[in-house]
Structure formats: structure tokens, C-alpha cells
Amino acid sequence: DGILKMEIAENILVIKTVSGMAMAVGAAVDAMSIENVVGCIAGDDTIMCIIKTKEDAPVVKARIEEAI
């Protein structure tokens, strides 16, 4: 519910959230246990989600979009 937009940069998925929601959304993405996600780093309103390969990035993005 807190995600505003997502953008892919090579093997990094940048997730913009409502201010103050990045930690909660990052924890939710981690809890999804998506196989190709190495890990997430969250700030106040931005999450950097590291994905194993750039080919996997659109798949991860689609999986998160399905969940929201």
C-alpha cells in the first residue's frame, strides 16, 4: 500500500514509497522470499532491492506488482 513507483536500473530495483514507509515495505519484500532477490536496503522513502541478474529484475518487479 505504501509503494508509489518502481524503476529498474540494471539488476537494481528502486522502489519509491510514501515517506516513512520504506522500512515496512522493504521488510514485506524480504518476507516474500523472492528467489532472485539478494537483499533490500531501505531509507525513509526509498528501497534499493538488489537482484541477482538484470534479466531477473523485470520478473521481480512483476511479482511485487502482483502482490500490491
Predicted model as a PDB file, atoms N, CA, C, CB and O in Angstrom, pLDDT in the B-factor column:
MODEL        1                                                                  
ATOM      1  N   ASP A   1       0.821  -1.196   0.000  1.00 73.00           N  
ATOM      2  CA  ASP A   1       0.000   0.000   0.000  1.00 73.00           C  
ATOM      3  C   ASP A   1       0.861   1.254   0.000  1.00 73.00           C  
ATOM      4  CB  ASP A   1      -0.931   0.001   1.199  1.00 73.00           C  
ATOM      5  O   ASP A   1       0.400   2.321  -0.405  1.00 73.00           O  
ATOM      6  N   GLY A   2       2.094   1.138   0.446  1.00 86.00           N  
ATOM      7  CA  GLY A   2       2.954   2.305   0.548  1.00 86.00           C  
ATOM      8  C   GLY A   2       3.806   2.572  -0.679  1.00 86.00           C  
ATOM      9  O   GLY A   2       4.527   3.570  -0.713  1.00 86.00           O  
ATOM     10  N   ILE A   3       3.745   1.703  -1.698  1.00 94.00           N  
ATOM     11  CA  ILE A   3       4.585   1.864  -2.882  1.00 94.00           C  
ATOM     12  C   ILE A   3       3.987   2.906  -3.825  1.00 94.00           C  
ATOM     13  CB  ILE A   3       4.755   0.518  -3.610  1.00 94.00           C  
ATOM     14  O   ILE A   3       2.808   2.847  -4.173  1.00 94.00           O  
ATOM     15  N   LEU A   4       4.832   3.868  -4.234  1.00 96.00           N  
ATOM     16  CA  LEU A   4       4.406   4.887  -5.188  1.00 96.00           C  
ATOM     17  C   LEU A   4       4.820   4.526  -6.613  1.00 96.00           C  
ATOM     18  CB  LEU A   4       4.989   6.245  -4.803  1.00 96.00           C  
ATOM     19  O   LEU A   4       4.026   4.659  -7.545  1.00 96.00           O  
ATOM     20  N   LYS A   5       6.074   4.063  -6.785  1.00 97.00           N  
ATOM     21  CA  LYS A   5       6.543   3.646  -8.109  1.00 97.00           C  
ATOM     22  C   LYS A   5       7.774   2.772  -7.964  1.00 97.00           C  
ATOM     23  CB  LYS A   5       6.853   4.870  -8.999  1.00 97.00           C  
ATOM     24  O   LYS A   5       8.441   2.773  -6.930  1.00 97.00           O  
ATOM     25  N   MET A   6       8.061   2.024  -9.022  1.00 97.00           N  
ATOM     26  CA  MET A   6       9.241   1.176  -9.067  1.00 97.00           C  
ATOM     27  C   MET A   6       9.950   1.402 -10.392  1.00 97.00           C  
ATOM     28  CB  MET A   6       8.868  -0.319  -8.881  1.00 97.00           C  
ATOM     29  O   MET A   6       9.315   1.596 -11.429  1.00 97.00           O  
ATOM     30  N   GLU A   7      11.284   1.372 -10.339  1.00 98.00           N  
ATOM     31  CA  GLU A   7      12.072   1.570 -11.551  1.00 98.00           C  
ATOM     32  C   GLU A   7      13.285   0.649 -11.521  1.00 98.00           C  
ATOM     33  CB  GLU A   7      12.510   3.052 -11.693  1.00 98.00           C  
ATOM     34  O   GLU A   7      13.940   0.498 -10.490  1.00 98.00           O  
ATOM     35  N   ILE A   8      13.573   0.040 -12.660  1.00 98.00           N  
ATOM     36  CA  ILE A   8      14.690  -0.889 -12.774  1.00 98.00           C  
ATOM     37  C   ILE A   8      15.919  -0.161 -13.307  1.00 98.00           C  
ATOM     38  CB  ILE A   8      14.324  -2.076 -13.691  1.00 98.00           C  
ATOM     39  O   ILE A   8      15.827   0.619 -14.256  1.00 98.00           O  
ATOM     40  N   ALA A   9      17.069  -0.421 -12.691  1.00 97.00           N  
ATOM     41  CA  ALA A   9      18.368   0.060 -13.162  1.00 97.00           C  
ATOM     42  C   ALA A   9      19.317  -1.136 -13.138  1.00 97.00           C  
ATOM     43  CB  ALA A   9      18.915   1.258 -12.272  1.00 97.00           C  
ATOM     44  O   ALA A   9      19.886  -1.471 -12.098  1.00 97.00           O  
ATOM     45  N   GLU A  10      19.479  -1.777 -14.300  1.00 96.00           N  
ATOM     46  CA  GLU A  10      20.281  -2.999 -14.409  1.00 96.00           C  
ATOM     47  C   GLU A  10      19.714  -4.084 -13.481  1.00 96.00           C  
ATOM     48  CB  GLU A  10      21.772  -2.709 -14.062  1.00 96.00           C  
ATOM     49  O   GLU A  10      18.600  -4.559 -13.699  1.00 96.00           O  
ATOM     50  N   ASN A  11      20.475  -4.477 -12.448  1.00 97.00           N  
ATOM     51  CA  ASN A  11      19.991  -5.516 -11.535  1.00 97.00           C  
ATOM     52  C   ASN A  11      19.496  -4.925 -10.202  1.00 97.00           C  
ATOM     53  CB  ASN A  11      21.106  -6.537 -11.269  1.00 97.00           C  
ATOM     54  O   ASN A  11      19.405  -5.632  -9.199  1.00 97.00           O  
ATOM     55  N   ILE A  12      19.181  -3.639 -10.208  1.00 98.00           N  
ATOM     56  CA  ILE A  12      18.668  -2.978  -9.008  1.00 98.00           C  
ATOM     57  C   ILE A  12      17.250  -2.506  -9.267  1.00 98.00           C  
ATOM     58  CB  ILE A  12      19.573  -1.790  -8.592  1.00 98.00           C  
ATOM     59  O   ILE A  12      16.976  -1.856 -10.276  1.00 98.00           O  
ATOM     60  N   LEU A  13      16.365  -2.829  -8.365  1.00 98.00           N  
ATOM     61  CA  LEU A  13      15.000  -2.336  -8.422  1.00 98.00           C  
ATOM     62  C   LEU A  13      14.873  -1.255  -7.356  1.00 98.00           C  
ATOM     63  CB  LEU A  13      13.952  -3.494  -8.208  1.00 98.00           C  
ATOM     64  O   LEU A  13      15.008  -1.527  -6.163  1.00 98.00           O  
ATOM     65  N   VAL A  14      14.612  -0.031  -7.794  1.00 98.00           N  
ATOM     66  CA  VAL A  14      14.434   1.088  -6.867  1.00 98.00           C  
ATOM     67  C   VAL A  14      12.940   1.252  -6.635  1.00 98.00           C  
ATOM     68  CB  VAL A  14      15.078   2.419  -7.423  1.00 98.00           C  
ATOM     69  O   VAL A  14      12.168   1.435  -7.576  1.00 98.00           O  
ATOM     70  N   ILE A  15      12.547   1.184  -5.380  1.00 97.00           N  
ATOM     71  CA  ILE A  15      11.138   1.293  -5.004  1.00 97.00           C  
ATOM     72  C   ILE A  15      10.945   2.580  -4.213  1.00 97.00           C  
ATOM     73  CB  ILE A  15      10.673   0.052  -4.174  1.00 97.00           C  
ATOM     74  O   ILE A  15      11.537   2.754  -3.148  1.00 97.00           O  
ATOM     75  N   LYS A  16      10.122   3.477  -4.730  1.00 97.00           N  
ATOM     76  CA  LYS A  16       9.796   4.724  -4.031  1.00 97.00           C  
ATOM     77  C   LYS A  16       8.513   4.488  -3.244  1.00 97.00           C  
ATOM     78  CB  LYS A  16       9.637   5.933  -5.038  1.00 97.00           C  
ATOM     79  O   LYS A  16       7.549   3.919  -3.756  1.00 97.00           O  
ATOM     80  N   THR A  17       8.517   4.934  -1.989  1.00 96.00           N  
ATOM     81  CA  THR A  17       7.371   4.725  -1.112  1.00 96.00           C  
ATOM     82  C   THR A  17       6.889   6.048  -0.530  1.00 96.00           C  
ATOM     83  CB  THR A  17       7.729   3.748   0.013  1.00 96.00           C  
ATOM     84  O   THR A  17       7.520   7.093  -0.689  1.00 96.00           O  
ATOM     85  N   VAL A  18       5.772   5.966   0.134  1.00 96.00           N  
ATOM     86  CA  VAL A  18       5.292   7.091   0.922  1.00 96.00           C  
ATOM     87  C   VAL A  18       6.344   7.365   1.997  1.00 96.00           C  
ATOM     88  CB  VAL A  18       3.872   6.797   1.555  1.00 96.00           C  
ATOM     89  O   VAL A  18       6.965   6.433   2.507  1.00 96.00           O  
ATOM     90  N   SER A  19       6.545   8.622   2.338  1.00 96.00           N  
ATOM     91  CA  SER A  19       7.538   8.997   3.337  1.00 96.00           C  
ATOM     92  C   SER A  19       7.340   8.207   4.634  1.00 96.00           C  
ATOM     93  CB  SER A  19       7.466  10.504   3.617  1.00 96.00           C  
ATOM     94  O   SER A  19       6.239   8.143   5.181  1.00 96.00           O  
ATOM     95  N   GLY A  20       8.430   7.612   5.105  1.00 95.00           N  
ATOM     96  CA  GLY A  20       8.396   6.846   6.356  1.00 95.00           C  
ATOM     97  C   GLY A  20       8.003   5.388   6.198  1.00 95.00           C  
ATOM     98  O   GLY A  20       7.982   4.651   7.184  1.00 95.00           O  
ATOM     99  N   MET A  21       7.690   4.951   4.982  1.00 95.00           N  
ATOM    100  CA  MET A  21       7.204   3.579   4.777  1.00 95.00           C  
ATOM    101  C   MET A  21       8.235   2.617   4.192  1.00 95.00           C  
ATOM    102  CB  MET A  21       6.017   3.608   3.881  1.00 95.00           C  
ATOM    103  O   MET A  21       7.952   1.425   4.068  1.00 95.00           O  
ATOM    104  N   ALA A  22       9.411   3.099   3.833  1.00 96.00           N  
ATOM    105  CA  ALA A  22      10.382   2.245   3.150  1.00 96.00           C  
ATOM    106  C   ALA A  22      10.791   1.025   3.986  1.00 96.00           C  
ATOM    107  CB  ALA A  22      11.615   3.056   2.798  1.00 96.00           C  
ATOM    108  O   ALA A  22      10.919  -0.074   3.446  1.00 96.00           O  
ATOM    109  N   MET A  23      10.994   1.204   5.274  1.00 95.00           N  
ATOM    110  CA  MET A  23      11.399   0.071   6.117  1.00 95.00           C  
ATOM    111  C   MET A  23      10.329  -1.014   6.133  1.00 95.00           C  
ATOM    112  CB  MET A  23      11.686   0.543   7.551  1.00 95.00           C  
ATOM    113  O   MET A  23      10.644  -2.199   6.030  1.00 95.00           O  
ATOM    114  N   ALA A  24       9.072  -0.617   6.260  1.00 94.00           N  
ATOM    115  CA  ALA A  24       7.977  -1.586   6.300  1.00 94.00           C  
ATOM    116  C   ALA A  24       7.822  -2.295   4.960  1.00 94.00           C  
ATOM    117  CB  ALA A  24       6.665  -0.895   6.682  1.00 94.00           C  
ATOM    118  O   ALA A  24       7.641  -3.512   4.917  1.00 94.00           O  
ATOM    119  N   VAL A  25       7.892  -1.542   3.871  1.00 93.00           N  
ATOM    120  CA  VAL A  25       7.763  -2.151   2.544  1.00 93.00           C  
ATOM    121  C   VAL A  25       8.962  -3.054   2.267  1.00 93.00           C  
ATOM    122  CB  VAL A  25       7.642  -1.061   1.446  1.00 93.00           C  
ATOM    123  O   VAL A  25       8.799  -4.144   1.719  1.00 93.00           O  
ATOM    124  N   GLY A  26      10.152  -2.619   2.636  1.00 93.00           N  
ATOM    125  CA  GLY A  26      11.343  -3.451   2.473  1.00 93.00           C  
ATOM    126  C   GLY A  26      11.237  -4.759   3.239  1.00 93.00           C  
ATOM    127  O   GLY A  26      11.618  -5.814   2.732  1.00 93.00           O  
ATOM    128  N   ALA A  27      10.725  -4.693   4.448  1.00 93.00           N  
ATOM    129  CA  ALA A  27      10.528  -5.910   5.246  1.00 93.00           C  
ATOM    130  C   ALA A  27       9.494  -6.825   4.586  1.00 93.00           C  
ATOM    131  CB  ALA A  27      10.080  -5.551   6.685  1.00 93.00           C  
ATOM    132  O   ALA A  27       9.629  -8.048   4.619  1.00 93.00           O  
ATOM    133  N   ALA A  28       8.463  -6.227   3.986  1.00 92.00           N  
ATOM    134  CA  ALA A  28       7.431  -7.028   3.300  1.00 92.00           C  
ATOM    135  C   ALA A  28       8.023  -7.713   2.066  1.00 92.00           C  
ATOM    136  CB  ALA A  28       6.223  -6.135   2.890  1.00 92.00           C  
ATOM    137  O   ALA A  28       7.723  -8.877   1.798  1.00 92.00           O  
ATOM    138  N   VAL A  29       8.859  -6.997   1.319  1.00 93.00           N  
ATOM    139  CA  VAL A  29       9.509  -7.598   0.147  1.00 93.00           C  
ATOM    140  C   VAL A  29      10.426  -8.736   0.597  1.00 93.00           C  
ATOM    141  CB  VAL A  29      10.318  -6.527  -0.651  1.00 93.00           C  
ATOM    142  O   VAL A  29      10.435  -9.803  -0.017  1.00 93.00           O  
ATOM    143  N   ASP A  30      11.188  -8.517   1.655  1.00 92.00           N  
ATOM    144  CA  ASP A  30      12.048  -9.585   2.180  1.00 92.00           C  
ATOM    145  C   ASP A  30      11.225 -10.795   2.614  1.00 92.00           C  
ATOM    146  CB  ASP A  30      12.882  -9.067   3.364  1.00 92.00           C  
ATOM    147  O   ASP A  30      11.635 -11.936   2.401  1.00 92.00           O  
ATOM    148  N   ALA A  31      10.071 -10.551   3.218  1.00 93.00           N  
ATOM    149  CA  ALA A  31       9.216 -11.646   3.694  1.00 93.00           C  
ATOM    150  C   ALA A  31       8.608 -12.447   2.547  1.00 93.00           C  
ATOM    151  CB  ALA A  31       8.104 -11.094   4.573  1.00 93.00           C  
ATOM    152  O   ALA A  31       8.196 -13.591   2.740  1.00 93.00           O  
ATOM    153  N   MET A  32       8.550 -11.855   1.357  1.00 93.00           N  
ATOM    154  CA  MET A  32       8.028 -12.576   0.193  1.00 93.00           C  
ATOM    155  C   MET A  32       8.973 -13.692  -0.242  1.00 93.00           C  
ATOM    156  CB  MET A  32       7.796 -11.608  -0.970  1.00 93.00           C  
ATOM    157  O   MET A  32       8.572 -14.594  -0.977  1.00 93.00           O  
ATOM    158  N   SER A  33      10.217 -13.636   0.207  1.00 92.00           N  
ATOM    159  CA  SER A  33      11.240 -14.649  -0.115  1.00 92.00           C  
ATOM    160  C   SER A  33      11.330 -14.923  -1.611  1.00 92.00           C  
ATOM    161  CB  SER A  33      10.941 -15.952   0.622  1.00 92.00           C  
ATOM    162  O   SER A  33      11.300 -16.074  -2.046  1.00 92.00           O  
ATOM    163  N   ILE A  34      11.438 -13.857  -2.387  1.00 94.00           N  
ATOM    164  CA  ILE A  34      11.580 -13.996  -3.837  1.00 94.00           C  
ATOM    165  C   ILE A  34      12.988 -14.514  -4.108  1.00 94.00           C  
ATOM    166  CB  ILE A  34      11.316 -12.628  -4.585  1.00 94.00           C  
ATOM    167  O   ILE A  34      13.974 -13.915  -3.679  1.00 94.00           O  
ATOM    168  N   GLU A  35      13.068 -15.624  -4.818  1.00 91.00           N  
ATOM    169  CA  GLU A  35      14.318 -16.348  -5.016  1.00 91.00           C  
ATOM    170  C   GLU A  35      15.446 -15.484  -5.586  1.00 91.00           C  
ATOM    171  CB  GLU A  35      14.078 -17.510  -5.927  1.00 91.00           C  
ATOM    172  O   GLU A  35      16.595 -15.638  -5.173  1.00 91.00           O  
ATOM    173  N   ASN A  36      15.151 -14.596  -6.508  1.00 93.00           N  
ATOM    174  CA  ASN A  36      16.190 -13.836  -7.192  1.00 93.00           C  
ATOM    175  C   ASN A  36      16.615 -12.570  -6.467  1.00 93.00           C  
ATOM    176  CB  ASN A  36      15.725 -13.480  -8.551  1.00 93.00           C  
ATOM    177  O   ASN A  36      17.520 -11.876  -6.931  1.00 93.00           O  
ATOM    178  N   VAL A  37      15.988 -12.252  -5.342  1.00 95.00           N  
ATOM    179  CA  VAL A  37      16.331 -11.056  -4.583  1.00 95.00           C  
ATOM    180  C   VAL A  37      17.459 -11.380  -3.607  1.00 95.00           C  
ATOM    181  CB  VAL A  37      15.093 -10.505  -3.830  1.00 95.00           C  
ATOM    182  O   VAL A  37      17.324 -12.262  -2.759  1.00 95.00           O  
ATOM    183  N   VAL A  38      18.568 -10.659  -3.735  1.00 94.00           N  
ATOM    184  CA  VAL A  38      19.704 -10.859  -2.835  1.00 94.00           C  
ATOM    185  C   VAL A  38      19.434 -10.175  -1.498  1.00 94.00           C  
ATOM    186  CB  VAL A  38      21.010 -10.314  -3.467  1.00 94.00           C  
ATOM    187  O   VAL A  38      19.745 -10.721  -0.440  1.00 94.00           O  
ATOM    188  N   GLY A  39      18.849  -8.968  -1.553  1.00 92.00           N  
ATOM    189  CA  GLY A  39      18.523  -8.242  -0.332  1.00 92.00           C  
ATOM    190  C   GLY A  39      18.027  -6.847  -0.641  1.00 92.00           C  
ATOM    191  O   GLY A  39      18.104  -6.382  -1.778  1.00 92.00           O  
ATOM    192  N   CYS A  40      17.513  -6.181   0.389  1.00 94.00           N  
ATOM    193  CA  CYS A  40      16.976  -4.827   0.247  1.00 94.00           C  
ATOM    194  C   CYS A  40      17.608  -3.906   1.285  1.00 94.00           C  
ATOM    195  CB  CYS A  40      15.434  -4.829   0.392  1.00 94.00           C  
ATOM    196  O   CYS A  40      17.879  -4.307   2.417  1.00 94.00           O  
ATOM    197  N   ILE A  41      17.833  -2.668   0.872  1.00 96.00           N  
ATOM    198  CA  ILE A  41      18.297  -1.620   1.777  1.00 96.00           C  
ATOM    199  C   ILE A  41      17.247  -0.526   1.744  1.00 96.00           C  
ATOM    200  CB  ILE A  41      19.726  -1.071   1.371  1.00 96.00           C  
ATOM    201  O   ILE A  41      16.900  -0.037   0.669  1.00 96.00           O  
ATOM    202  N   ALA A  42      16.734  -0.133   2.901  1.00 96.00           N  
ATOM    203  CA  ALA A  42      15.656   0.851   2.960  1.00 96.00           C  
ATOM    204  C   ALA A  42      16.083   2.102   3.707  1.00 96.00           C  
ATOM    205  CB  ALA A  42      14.427   0.250   3.620  1.00 96.00           C  
ATOM    206  O   ALA A  42      16.770   2.039   4.726  1.00 96.00           O  
ATOM    207  N   GLY A  43      15.658   3.236   3.173  1.00 95.00           N  
ATOM    208  CA  GLY A  43      15.843   4.518   3.837  1.00 95.00           C  
ATOM    209  C   GLY A  43      14.497   4.981   4.359  1.00 95.00           C  
ATOM    210  O   GLY A  43      13.742   4.190   4.923  1.00 95.00           O  
ATOM    211  N   ASP A  44      14.194   6.255   4.176  1.00 96.00           N  
ATOM    212  CA  ASP A  44      12.919   6.806   4.631  1.00 96.00           C  
ATOM    213  C   ASP A  44      11.808   6.571   3.612  1.00 96.00           C  
ATOM    214  CB  ASP A  44      13.060   8.297   4.908  1.00 96.00           C  
ATOM    215  O   ASP A  44      10.707   6.148   3.966  1.00 96.00           O  
ATOM    216  N   ASP A  45      12.110   6.851   2.333  1.00 97.00           N  
ATOM    217  CA  ASP A  45      11.081   6.710   1.300  1.00 97.00           C  
ATOM    218  C   ASP A  45      11.584   5.997   0.046  1.00 97.00           C  
ATOM    219  CB  ASP A  45      10.552   8.070   0.922  1.00 97.00           C  
ATOM    220  O   ASP A  45      10.928   6.027  -0.995  1.00 97.00           O  
ATOM    221  N   THR A  46      12.746   5.358   0.149  1.00 97.00           N  
ATOM    222  CA  THR A  46      13.327   4.663  -0.996  1.00 97.00           C  
ATOM    223  C   THR A  46      13.930   3.331  -0.562  1.00 97.00           C  
ATOM    224  CB  THR A  46      14.396   5.538  -1.674  1.00 97.00           C  
ATOM    225  O   THR A  46      14.548   3.224   0.497  1.00 97.00           O  
ATOM    226  N   ILE A  47      13.734   2.321  -1.406  1.00 97.00           N  
ATOM    227  CA  ILE A  47      14.307   0.995  -1.167  1.00 97.00           C  
ATOM    228  C   ILE A  47      15.171   0.639  -2.366  1.00 97.00           C  
ATOM    229  CB  ILE A  47      13.190  -0.086  -0.932  1.00 97.00           C  
ATOM    230  O   ILE A  47      14.757   0.830  -3.509  1.00 97.00           O  
ATOM    231  N   MET A  48      16.362   0.125  -2.115  1.00 97.00           N  
ATOM    232  CA  MET A  48      17.216  -0.404  -3.166  1.00 97.00           C  
ATOM    233  C   MET A  48      17.193  -1.918  -3.009  1.00 97.00           C  
ATOM    234  CB  MET A  48      18.688   0.178  -3.088  1.00 97.00           C  
ATOM    235  O   MET A  48      17.699  -2.467  -2.031  1.00 97.00           O  
ATOM    236  N   CYS A  49      16.604  -2.567  -3.979  1.00 96.00           N  
ATOM    237  CA  CYS A  49      16.441  -4.015  -3.944  1.00 96.00           C  
ATOM    238  C   CYS A  49      17.440  -4.618  -4.937  1.00 96.00           C  
ATOM    239  CB  CYS A  49      14.957  -4.438  -4.288  1.00 96.00           C  
ATOM    240  O   CYS A  49      17.319  -4.403  -6.143  1.00 96.00           O  
ATOM    241  N   ILE A  50      18.412  -5.360  -4.443  1.00 97.00           N  
ATOM    242  CA  ILE A  50      19.445  -5.948  -5.289  1.00 97.00           C  
ATOM    243  C   ILE A  50      18.958  -7.308  -5.784  1.00 97.00           C  
ATOM    244  CB  ILE A  50      20.795  -6.084  -4.516  1.00 97.00           C  
ATOM    245  O   ILE A  50      18.532  -8.164  -5.008  1.00 97.00           O  
ATOM    246  N   ILE A  51      19.037  -7.476  -7.105  1.00 97.00           N  
ATOM    247  CA  ILE A  51      18.559  -8.695  -7.753  1.00 97.00           C  
ATOM    248  C   ILE A  51      19.755  -9.392  -8.400  1.00 97.00           C  
ATOM    249  CB  ILE A  51      17.444  -8.379  -8.816  1.00 97.00           C  
ATOM    250  O   ILE A  51      20.688  -8.731  -8.856  1.00 97.00           O  
ATOM    251  N   LYS A  52      19.729 -10.716  -8.440  1.00 97.00           N  
ATOM    252  CA  LYS A  52      20.892 -11.478  -8.919  1.00 97.00           C  
ATOM    253  C   LYS A  52      21.356 -11.067 -10.310  1.00 97.00           C  
ATOM    254  CB  LYS A  52      20.570 -12.947  -8.924  1.00 97.00           C  
ATOM    255  O   LYS A  52      22.555 -10.873 -10.517  1.00 97.00           O  
ATOM    256  N   THR A  53      20.452 -10.929 -11.264  1.00 97.00           N  
ATOM    257  CA  THR A  53      20.840 -10.545 -12.621  1.00 97.00           C  
ATOM    258  C   THR A  53      19.872  -9.498 -13.160  1.00 97.00           C  
ATOM    259  CB  THR A  53      20.876 -11.780 -13.554  1.00 97.00           C  
ATOM    260  O   THR A  53      18.752  -9.361 -12.668  1.00 97.00           O  
ATOM    261  N   LYS A  54      20.319  -8.758 -14.179  1.00 96.00           N  
ATOM    262  CA  LYS A  54      19.428  -7.765 -14.774  1.00 96.00           C  
ATOM    263  C   LYS A  54      18.270  -8.423 -15.505  1.00 96.00           C  
ATOM    264  CB  LYS A  54      20.199  -6.867 -15.730  1.00 96.00           C  
ATOM    265  O   LYS A  54      17.220  -7.804 -15.673  1.00 96.00           O  
ATOM    266  N   GLU A  55      18.439  -9.665 -15.941  1.00 97.00           N  
ATOM    267  CA  GLU A  55      17.341 -10.388 -16.591  1.00 97.00           C  
ATOM    268  C   GLU A  55      16.245 -10.752 -15.593  1.00 97.00           C  
ATOM    269  CB  GLU A  55      17.868 -11.656 -17.270  1.00 97.00           C  
ATOM    270  O   GLU A  55      15.078 -10.866 -15.967  1.00 97.00           O  
ATOM    271  N   ASP A  56      16.612 -10.934 -14.338  1.00 97.00           N  
ATOM    272  CA  ASP A  56      15.636 -11.278 -13.298  1.00 97.00           C  
ATOM    273  C   ASP A  56      14.857 -10.066 -12.798  1.00 97.00           C  
ATOM    274  CB  ASP A  56      16.338 -11.941 -12.132  1.00 97.00           C  
ATOM    275  O   ASP A  56      13.785 -10.222 -12.214  1.00 97.00           O  
ATOM    276  N   ALA A  57      15.374  -8.876 -13.017  1.00 97.00           N  
ATOM    277  CA  ALA A  57      14.767  -7.656 -12.461  1.00 97.00           C  
ATOM    278  C   ALA A  57      13.304  -7.459 -12.892  1.00 97.00           C  
ATOM    279  CB  ALA A  57      15.582  -6.443 -12.883  1.00 97.00           C  
ATOM    280  O   ALA A  57      12.466  -7.183 -12.034  1.00 97.00           O  
ATOM    281  N   PRO A  58      12.962  -7.590 -14.182  1.00 97.00           N  
ATOM    282  CA  PRO A  58      11.553  -7.428 -14.557  1.00 97.00           C  
ATOM    283  C   PRO A  58      10.635  -8.485 -13.930  1.00 97.00           C  
ATOM    284  CB  PRO A  58      11.422  -7.480 -16.065  1.00 97.00           C  
ATOM    285  O   PRO A  58       9.468  -8.210 -13.649  1.00 97.00           O  
ATOM    286  N   VAL A  59      11.158  -9.676 -13.716  1.00 96.00           N  
ATOM    287  CA  VAL A  59      10.380 -10.745 -13.090  1.00 96.00           C  
ATOM    288  C   VAL A  59      10.073 -10.390 -11.633  1.00 96.00           C  
ATOM    289  CB  VAL A  59      11.140 -12.094 -13.169  1.00 96.00           C  
ATOM    290  O   VAL A  59       8.950 -10.569 -11.164  1.00 96.00           O  
ATOM    291  N   VAL A  60      11.073  -9.891 -10.935  1.00 96.00           N  
ATOM    292  CA  VAL A  60      10.887  -9.482  -9.534  1.00 96.00           C  
ATOM    293  C   VAL A  60       9.904  -8.326  -9.445  1.00 96.00           C  
ATOM    294  CB  VAL A  60      12.235  -9.082  -8.895  1.00 96.00           C  
ATOM    295  O   VAL A  60       9.019  -8.322  -8.590  1.00 96.00           O  
ATOM    296  N   LYS A  61      10.059  -7.346 -10.327  1.00 97.00           N  
ATOM    297  CA  LYS A  61       9.156  -6.199 -10.341  1.00 97.00           C  
ATOM    298  C   LYS A  61       7.712  -6.659 -10.558  1.00 97.00           C  
ATOM    299  CB  LYS A  61       9.572  -5.197 -11.438  1.00 97.00           C  
ATOM    300  O   LYS A  61       6.800  -6.204  -9.867  1.00 97.00           O  
ATOM    301  N   ALA A  62       7.512  -7.551 -11.510  1.00 96.00           N  
ATOM    302  CA  ALA A  62       6.162  -8.069 -11.787  1.00 96.00           C  
ATOM    303  C   ALA A  62       5.603  -8.825 -10.578  1.00 96.00           C  
ATOM    304  CB  ALA A  62       6.184  -8.995 -13.022  1.00 96.00           C  
ATOM    305  O   ALA A  62       4.416  -8.718 -10.273  1.00 96.00           O  
ATOM    306  N   ARG A  63       6.449  -9.578  -9.900  1.00 95.00           N  
ATOM    307  CA  ARG A  63       5.992 -10.333  -8.708  1.00 95.00           C  
ATOM    308  C   ARG A  63       5.517  -9.384  -7.603  1.00 95.00           C  
ATOM    309  CB  ARG A  63       7.135 -11.238  -8.167  1.00 95.00           C  
ATOM    310  O   ARG A  63       4.507  -9.634  -6.946  1.00 95.00           O  
ATOM    311  N   ILE A  64       6.262  -8.293  -7.412  1.00 94.00           N  
ATOM    312  CA  ILE A  64       5.871  -7.310  -6.396  1.00 94.00           C  
ATOM    313  C   ILE A  64       4.586  -6.597  -6.817  1.00 94.00           C  
ATOM    314  CB  ILE A  64       7.008  -6.279  -6.165  1.00 94.00           C  
ATOM    315  O   ILE A  64       3.704  -6.354  -5.993  1.00 94.00           O  
ATOM    316  N   GLU A  65       4.489  -6.261  -8.116  1.00 94.00           N  
ATOM    317  CA  GLU A  65       3.266  -5.614  -8.617  1.00 94.00           C  
ATOM    318  C   GLU A  65       2.047  -6.500  -8.423  1.00 94.00           C  
ATOM    319  CB  GLU A  65       3.416  -5.261 -10.097  1.00 94.00           C  
ATOM    320  O   GLU A  65       0.967  -6.001  -8.105  1.00 94.00           O  
ATOM    321  N   GLU A  66       2.201  -7.805  -8.609  1.00 93.00           N  
ATOM    322  CA  GLU A  66       1.094  -8.745  -8.377  1.00 93.00           C  
ATOM    323  C   GLU A  66       0.637  -8.709  -6.911  1.00 93.00           C  
ATOM    324  CB  GLU A  66       1.520 -10.183  -8.765  1.00 93.00           C  
ATOM    325  O   GLU A  66      -0.552  -8.807  -6.607  1.00 93.00           O  
ATOM    326  N   ALA A  67       1.608  -8.569  -6.030  1.00 89.00           N  
ATOM    327  CA  ALA A  67       1.300  -8.581  -4.593  1.00 89.00           C  
ATOM    328  C   ALA A  67       0.569  -7.313  -4.154  1.00 89.00           C  
ATOM    329  CB  ALA A  67       2.584  -8.740  -3.782  1.00 89.00           C  
ATOM    330  O   ALA A  67      -0.185  -7.328  -3.182  1.00 89.00           O  
ATOM    331  N   ILE A  68       0.798  -6.219  -4.876  1.00 84.00           N  
ATOM    332  CA  ILE A  68       0.132  -4.974  -4.482  1.00 84.00           C  
ATOM    333  C   ILE A  68      -1.110  -4.763  -5.312  1.00 84.00           C  
ATOM    334  CB  ILE A  68       1.074  -3.773  -4.629  1.00 84.00           C  
ATOM    335  O   ILE A  68      -1.812  -3.768  -5.131  1.00 84.00           O  
TER     336      ILE A  68                                                      
ENDMDL                                                                          
END                                                                             
